[in-house]
Amino acid sequence: MKLLKNELYRNDIEYVANLPLAWEKLEGKVLLICGATGMIGSFLVDLLMYRNDKFNNNCKVIAMGRNISRLESRFSYYKNDKRFVFISQDINNPILEFGDVDFIIHAASNTHPVAYSTDPIGTLTTNIIGTYNLLNYSVSHKAERFLFVSSVEIYGENRGDTEKFSEDYLGYIDCNTLRAGYPESKRAGEALCQAFIKQMGLDIVIARASRTYGPTMLKSDTKAISQFIKNGVLKEDIVLKSKGSQYYSYTYVADCVSGLLTILFKGNCGEAYNIADDNSNISLRDLAKLISEYAGTSVIYDKPNNLEKEGYSKATKAVLDSEKLQKMGWKAKYDIEEGVNRTLEILSHAN
């Protein structure tokens, strides 16, 4: 899928690239993007390489992922560019030497239900051991700043005492379950970041992303919104495997990435920042209806199989308060309807 041939996707890249961010901080720097072929990582790579071409940022982008063929396929546009390198690395293993790095953006993680249920060990180790290995590399190579991409899921279940999760909220998680591996390991990853700040003097910021979607989603993604979008692109009925009363915050990938960069450039060391927008809060049922209307199909109900059920979030209401990030100048461009329609348009015309 050659996304960069799609005009709407290129417009997304151009939009973020032209935002009034502190881009000068990247000039001549080396950036490592972990999880580079994922939804967030791949958009980041395309964005940074666009900045190199159009604004002469002259930063070196290192795209790291486990699958070398996937890296080569996704980033074939840049294979002859000296400012781009891809590295095959499982971050659960000690990080291979590839030289000094100025900024590390750690967005590598299992992020969807079937992965949680079929690879629970990998889910845990990537967020804990993988984070530990990357933090150690940051120390030994004197990185300027480390950005840990965490998740709305660290908040657990809403205890019924708040409408939105601010950064100091902590809800309930039943840790003695398979599904707890993802949120608990993200919590542990954040705790590791705090330990490295204190003991090793690293400069680290934390982004807590809401449920992110967009045209860079992987075909293997089994999140509900990703499944709905796949159905919508194929003009199939949208399959809802619950009553759909779950009420969540969502973020279009371009807005998520602009939030990440705002945190990278302006965030205070040791602090966490939510990425979300009130105009993209929606119930699962209404989300399914929105996509079915685009596709001209219906919403149908089905029971999840045991594998799916094991990986589903238990949270019924997870809405993020992003006031802290907005005070630093971040603002989402797309509400849920615009973002979903845009995603469907791009993927419907993708090669």
LOKE-641920 format. One record per residue (C-alpha): residue in one letter; x, y, z. Coordinates in Angstrom, 3 decimals. Layout:
REM LOKE-641920
A / X / Y / Z $
...
This chain:
REM LOKE-641920
M / 0.000 / 0.000 / 0.000 $
K / 1.694 / 3.166 / -1.221 $
L / 0.100 / 5.709 / 1.071 $
L / 2.286 / 8.554 / -0.093 $
K / 0.613 / 8.343 / -3.506 $
N / -2.675 / 9.273 / -1.876 $
E / -3.411 / 13.008 / -1.949 $
L / -5.411 / 13.041 / 1.292 $
Y / -2.638 / 11.230 / 3.165 $
R / -0.043 / 13.622 / 1.742 $
N / -2.246 / 16.483 / 2.915 $
D / -2.175 / 15.038 / 6.434 $
I / 1.634 / 14.927 / 6.342 $
E / 1.828 / 18.477 / 4.987 $
Y / -0.603 / 19.737 / 7.615 $
V / 1.450 / 18.464 / 10.551 $
A / 4.729 / 19.465 / 8.886 $
N / 3.537 / 23.074 / 8.675 $
L / 2.360 / 23.381 / 12.269 $
P / 4.210 / 26.044 / 14.314 $
L / 6.215 / 23.536 / 16.352 $
A / 9.838 / 23.819 / 17.504 $
W / 11.143 / 21.990 / 14.442 $
E / 14.534 / 23.655 / 14.824 $
K / 15.231 / 21.251 / 17.687 $
L / 15.490 / 18.450 / 15.131 $
E / 17.983 / 20.118 / 12.801 $
G / 20.996 / 17.885 / 12.315 $
K / 19.770 / 15.478 / 15.001 $
V / 19.410 / 11.686 / 15.008 $
L / 15.924 / 10.324 / 15.814 $
L / 15.113 / 6.711 / 16.584 $
I / 11.499 / 5.660 / 15.962 $
C / 10.732 / 2.319 / 17.648 $
G / 7.686 / 0.508 / 16.311 $
A / 8.319 / 2.247 / 12.992 $
T / 5.923 / 0.160 / 10.902 $
G / 3.047 / 0.636 / 13.344 $
M / 0.192 / 3.100 / 12.984 $
I / 1.907 / 5.951 / 14.822 $
G / 5.508 / 5.121 / 13.939 $
S / 4.962 / 4.942 / 10.195 $
F / 3.213 / 8.324 / 10.124 $
L / 6.086 / 9.794 / 12.144 $
V / 8.670 / 8.465 / 9.708 $
D / 6.803 / 9.854 / 6.676 $
L / 6.418 / 13.196 / 8.432 $
L / 10.069 / 13.541 / 9.419 $
M / 11.288 / 12.575 / 5.956 $
Y / 8.892 / 15.118 / 4.440 $
R / 10.353 / 17.768 / 6.729 $
N / 13.819 / 16.781 / 5.563 $
D / 12.850 / 17.239 / 1.915 $
K / 10.716 / 20.365 / 2.122 $
F / 12.247 / 22.236 / 5.049 $
N / 15.798 / 20.906 / 5.051 $
N / 15.651 / 19.737 / 8.663 $
N / 18.580 / 17.474 / 7.808 $
C / 17.811 / 15.048 / 10.613 $
K / 18.671 / 11.371 / 10.405 $
V / 15.687 / 9.060 / 10.900 $
I / 16.306 / 5.540 / 12.167 $
A / 13.250 / 3.308 / 11.755 $
M / 13.356 / 0.287 / 14.056 $
G / 11.090 / -2.744 / 13.859 $
R / 11.207 / -6.504 / 14.228 $
N / 10.369 / -7.448 / 10.632 $
I / 12.991 / -6.414 / 8.080 $
S / 10.805 / -7.215 / 5.039 $
R / 7.977 / -5.095 / 6.454 $
L / 10.409 / -2.225 / 7.048 $
E / 11.784 / -2.487 / 3.522 $
S / 8.314 / -2.616 / 1.990 $
R / 6.785 / 0.206 / 4.031 $
F / 9.696 / 2.599 / 3.595 $
S / 10.852 / 1.755 / 0.092 $
Y / 10.464 / 5.452 / -0.784 $
Y / 13.510 / 6.290 / 1.316 $
K / 15.886 / 3.407 / 0.580 $
N / 18.383 / 5.616 / -1.277 $
D / 18.168 / 8.547 / 1.137 $
K / 21.271 / 8.893 / 3.313 $
R / 19.157 / 10.526 / 6.016 $
F / 17.168 / 7.325 / 6.516 $
V / 18.155 / 3.971 / 8.018 $
F / 16.016 / 1.001 / 8.993 $
I / 17.116 / -1.473 / 11.640 $
S / 15.654 / -4.896 / 12.350 $
Q / 15.621 / -5.284 / 16.130 $
D / 13.490 / -7.029 / 18.723 $
I / 13.740 / -4.590 / 21.621 $
N / 13.229 / -7.464 / 24.058 $
N / 16.853 / -8.321 / 23.239 $
P / 19.818 / -6.058 / 24.059 $
I / 19.865 / -3.196 / 21.564 $
L / 22.466 / -3.656 / 18.835 $
E / 24.958 / -0.836 / 18.482 $
F / 23.953 / 1.627 / 15.775 $
G / 25.652 / 4.786 / 17.026 $
D / 24.581 / 7.843 / 18.958 $
V / 21.003 / 9.077 / 18.989 $
D / 19.556 / 12.401 / 20.144 $
F / 15.854 / 11.578 / 20.459 $
I / 14.108 / 8.255 / 20.991 $
I / 10.366 / 7.869 / 20.429 $
H / 9.283 / 4.517 / 21.843 $
A / 6.024 / 3.530 / 20.140 $
A / 6.681 / -0.222 / 19.920 $
S / 4.014 / -2.373 / 21.550 $
N / 1.256 / -4.874 / 20.954 $
T / -1.795 / -2.643 / 20.700 $
H / -4.807 / -4.753 / 19.785 $
P / -6.964 / -7.470 / 21.400 $
V / -5.887 / -10.580 / 19.488 $
A / -2.227 / -9.722 / 20.091 $
Y / -2.942 / -9.369 / 23.811 $
S / -4.563 / -12.805 / 23.944 $
T / -2.208 / -14.711 / 21.599 $
D / 1.044 / -13.061 / 22.680 $
P / 0.548 / -12.052 / 26.326 $
I / 4.217 / -12.577 / 27.174 $
G / 5.368 / -10.420 / 24.258 $
T / 2.860 / -7.747 / 25.271 $
L / 4.359 / -7.567 / 28.748 $
T / 8.012 / -7.853 / 27.806 $
T / 7.931 / -5.211 / 25.063 $
N / 6.523 / -2.635 / 27.472 $
I / 8.859 / -3.559 / 30.314 $
I / 12.043 / -5.291 / 29.088 $
G / 11.957 / -3.495 / 25.749 $
T / 11.517 / -0.141 / 27.454 $
Y / 14.349 / -0.992 / 29.859 $
N / 16.685 / -1.852 / 26.958 $
L / 15.876 / 1.374 / 25.118 $
L / 16.324 / 3.458 / 28.263 $
N / 19.732 / 1.866 / 28.827 $
Y / 20.721 / 2.689 / 25.257 $
S / 19.629 / 6.267 / 25.882 $
V / 21.878 / 6.454 / 28.936 $
S / 24.950 / 4.958 / 27.264 $
H / 24.570 / 7.245 / 24.245 $
K / 23.582 / 10.395 / 26.132 $
A / 20.267 / 10.929 / 24.344 $
E / 18.776 / 14.409 / 24.760 $
R / 15.219 / 13.211 / 25.338 $
F / 13.192 / 9.990 / 25.462 $
L / 9.468 / 9.945 / 24.635 $
F / 7.526 / 6.971 / 25.980 $
V / 4.219 / 6.425 / 24.193 $
S / 1.904 / 5.109 / 26.880 $
S / -1.844 / 4.557 / 26.736 $
V / -5.275 / 5.554 / 28.008 $
E / -5.415 / 2.009 / 29.355 $
I / -3.120 / 2.816 / 32.287 $
Y / -6.114 / 4.533 / 33.907 $
G / -8.040 / 1.274 / 34.186 $
E / -11.773 / 1.323 / 34.815 $
N / -13.553 / 4.553 / 35.656 $
R / -14.514 / 4.286 / 39.336 $
G / -17.574 / 6.456 / 38.715 $
D / -16.079 / 9.486 / 40.421 $
T / -15.032 / 11.459 / 37.329 $
E / -16.216 / 12.250 / 33.820 $
K / -12.713 / 12.443 / 32.358 $
F / -9.319 / 11.023 / 33.247 $
S / -6.830 / 13.734 / 34.124 $
E / -3.167 / 12.759 / 34.375 $
D / -3.348 / 12.201 / 38.155 $
Y / -6.265 / 9.747 / 37.988 $
L / -5.861 / 6.039 / 38.648 $
G / -8.726 / 3.611 / 38.218 $
Y / -9.189 / -0.075 / 38.923 $
I / -7.430 / -2.906 / 37.075 $
D / -7.852 / -6.566 / 38.021 $
C / -4.188 / -7.518 / 37.737 $
N / -4.862 / -11.264 / 38.018 $
T / -6.120 / -11.604 / 34.434 $
L / -4.560 / -12.196 / 31.038 $
R / -5.932 / -8.887 / 29.731 $
A / -4.195 / -6.940 / 32.512 $
G / -0.842 / -7.544 / 30.829 $
Y / -1.156 / -4.533 / 28.540 $
P / -2.242 / -1.784 / 30.970 $
E / -0.110 / -3.092 / 33.840 $
S / 3.008 / -3.282 / 31.648 $
K / 2.384 / 0.259 / 30.383 $
R / 2.174 / 1.350 / 34.025 $
A / 5.439 / -0.474 / 34.712 $
G / 7.010 / 1.191 / 31.669 $
E / 6.067 / 4.601 / 33.034 $
A / 7.529 / 3.645 / 36.426 $
L / 10.769 / 2.606 / 34.697 $
C / 10.912 / 6.028 / 33.069 $
Q / 10.629 / 7.698 / 36.478 $
A / 13.393 / 5.450 / 37.835 $
F / 15.752 / 6.344 / 34.966 $
I / 15.043 / 10.035 / 35.460 $
K / 15.958 / 9.792 / 39.142 $
Q / 18.854 / 7.363 / 38.997 $
M / 20.364 / 7.988 / 35.556 $
G / 19.453 / 11.611 / 34.924 $
L / 17.585 / 10.935 / 31.688 $
D / 15.215 / 13.531 / 30.246 $
I / 11.937 / 11.666 / 29.635 $
V / 8.392 / 12.684 / 28.764 $
I / 5.317 / 10.455 / 28.619 $
A / 2.399 / 10.594 / 26.178 $
R / -0.841 / 8.839 / 27.070 $
A / -2.573 / 8.306 / 23.756 $
S / -6.289 / 7.692 / 23.468 $
R / -7.544 / 5.039 / 21.043 $
T / -5.802 / 6.015 / 17.817 $
Y / -6.987 / 5.260 / 14.290 $
G / -6.160 / 6.308 / 10.758 $
P / -5.003 / 5.152 / 7.327 $
T / -1.676 / 3.849 / 8.679 $
M / -3.436 / 1.144 / 10.702 $
L / -2.140 / -2.373 / 10.105 $
K / -4.238 / -5.048 / 8.409 $
S / -3.621 / -7.243 / 11.462 $
D / -5.153 / -4.682 / 13.842 $
T / -8.133 / -6.195 / 15.674 $
K / -9.295 / -3.147 / 17.656 $
A / -13.007 / -2.533 / 17.258 $
I / -12.583 / 0.725 / 15.338 $
S / -10.051 / -0.903 / 12.999 $
Q / -12.405 / -3.805 / 12.322 $
F / -15.256 / -1.366 / 11.659 $
I / -13.093 / 0.603 / 9.230 $
K / -12.044 / -2.545 / 7.368 $
N / -15.716 / -3.512 / 7.036 $
G / -16.535 / 0.007 / 5.856 $
V / -13.831 / 0.013 / 3.185 $
L / -15.153 / -3.296 / 1.835 $
K / -18.771 / -2.012 / 1.983 $
E / -19.664 / -4.801 / 4.390 $
D / -21.999 / -4.744 / 7.362 $
I / -20.325 / -3.426 / 10.523 $
V / -20.056 / -6.212 / 13.076 $
L / -20.564 / -5.066 / 16.674 $
K / -19.624 / -7.727 / 19.222 $
S / -21.170 / -6.100 / 22.291 $
K / -24.066 / -3.812 / 23.129 $
G / -21.802 / -0.946 / 22.078 $
S / -22.327 / 1.127 / 25.212 $
Q / -18.587 / 1.570 / 25.795 $
Y / -17.749 / 5.279 / 25.616 $
Y / -14.184 / 6.170 / 24.646 $
S / -11.889 / 8.948 / 23.438 $
Y / -10.414 / 8.520 / 19.959 $
T / -7.726 / 10.423 / 18.050 $
Y / -6.962 / 10.557 / 14.340 $
V / -3.341 / 9.563 / 13.732 $
A / -2.255 / 12.972 / 12.367 $
D / -3.572 / 14.672 / 15.514 $
C / -1.966 / 12.039 / 17.730 $
V / 1.416 / 12.629 / 16.079 $
S / 1.125 / 16.411 / 16.408 $
G / 0.399 / 15.801 / 20.088 $
L / 3.446 / 13.564 / 20.453 $
L / 5.685 / 16.195 / 18.892 $
T / 4.234 / 18.917 / 21.115 $
I / 5.105 / 16.761 / 24.134 $
L / 8.565 / 15.969 / 22.742 $
F / 9.368 / 19.636 / 22.163 $
K / 7.593 / 21.328 / 25.066 $
G / 6.788 / 18.760 / 27.749 $
N / 8.371 / 18.887 / 31.197 $
C / 10.701 / 16.063 / 32.123 $
G / 8.923 / 13.346 / 34.104 $
E / 5.405 / 14.505 / 33.290 $
A / 2.644 / 12.659 / 31.435 $
Y / 0.241 / 14.247 / 28.943 $
N / -3.080 / 12.973 / 27.620 $
I / -3.760 / 13.163 / 23.874 $
A / -7.491 / 13.426 / 23.163 $
D / -10.181 / 15.824 / 21.984 $
D / -13.763 / 16.216 / 23.227 $
N / -15.042 / 16.209 / 19.641 $
S / -13.853 / 12.627 / 19.236 $
N / -15.553 / 11.050 / 22.244 $
I / -18.134 / 8.512 / 21.096 $
S / -19.835 / 5.262 / 22.049 $
L / -18.914 / 2.087 / 20.207 $
R / -22.498 / 1.762 / 18.982 $
D / -22.519 / 5.277 / 17.506 $
L / -19.091 / 4.688 / 15.972 $
A / -20.372 / 1.570 / 14.239 $
K / -23.409 / 3.507 / 12.986 $
L / -21.202 / 6.337 / 11.671 $
I / -19.125 / 3.921 / 9.596 $
S / -22.123 / 1.927 / 8.377 $
E / -23.714 / 5.134 / 7.096 $
Y / -20.571 / 5.918 / 5.107 $
A / -20.484 / 2.396 / 3.680 $
G / -24.236 / 2.252 / 3.018 $
T / -24.510 / -0.950 / 5.037 $
S / -25.982 / -2.030 / 8.357 $
V / -24.751 / -2.648 / 11.889 $
I / -25.141 / -6.287 / 12.862 $
Y / -24.492 / -7.939 / 16.198 $
D / -22.434 / -11.040 / 16.855 $
K / -20.854 / -12.730 / 19.855 $
P / -17.063 / -12.492 / 20.203 $
N / -15.165 / -15.767 / 20.136 $
N / -13.103 / -16.753 / 23.171 $
L / -9.865 / -15.389 / 21.692 $
E / -11.443 / -12.006 / 21.025 $
K / -13.158 / -11.932 / 24.413 $
E / -9.851 / -12.527 / 26.233 $
G / -8.306 / -9.502 / 24.520 $
Y / -11.135 / -6.995 / 24.903 $
S / -10.761 / -4.075 / 27.282 $
K / -12.951 / -4.261 / 30.360 $
A / -13.254 / -0.465 / 30.556 $
T / -16.787 / 0.825 / 29.915 $
K / -15.962 / 4.538 / 29.971 $
A / -12.509 / 5.908 / 29.200 $
V / -12.515 / 9.597 / 28.308 $
L / -9.322 / 11.628 / 28.535 $
D / -8.934 / 15.214 / 29.722 $
S / -6.323 / 16.872 / 27.477 $
E / -6.396 / 20.347 / 29.017 $
K / -2.752 / 20.019 / 30.051 $
L / -1.634 / 19.369 / 26.468 $
Q / -3.914 / 22.028 / 25.036 $
K / -2.328 / 24.611 / 27.326 $
M / 0.938 / 23.919 / 25.471 $
G / -0.740 / 24.909 / 22.207 $
W / -1.947 / 21.540 / 20.871 $
K / -5.289 / 21.345 / 19.152 $
A / -6.882 / 18.496 / 17.209 $
K / -7.791 / 19.217 / 13.589 $
Y / -10.229 / 16.356 / 12.991 $
D / -13.298 / 15.383 / 14.996 $
I / -14.382 / 11.740 / 14.974 $
E / -16.679 / 12.078 / 11.951 $
E / -14.096 / 13.898 / 9.839 $
G / -11.288 / 11.583 / 10.887 $
V / -13.217 / 8.380 / 10.248 $
N / -14.505 / 9.575 / 6.875 $
R / -10.999 / 10.645 / 5.913 $
T / -9.579 / 7.252 / 6.881 $
L / -12.244 / 5.455 / 4.863 $
E / -11.626 / 7.687 / 1.826 $
I / -7.856 / 7.107 / 1.921 $
L / -8.065 / 3.343 / 2.411 $
S / -10.817 / 2.976 / -0.193 $
H / -8.479 / 4.448 / -2.824 $
A / -5.206 / 2.972 / -1.612 $
N / -3.119 / 0.995 / -4.085 $
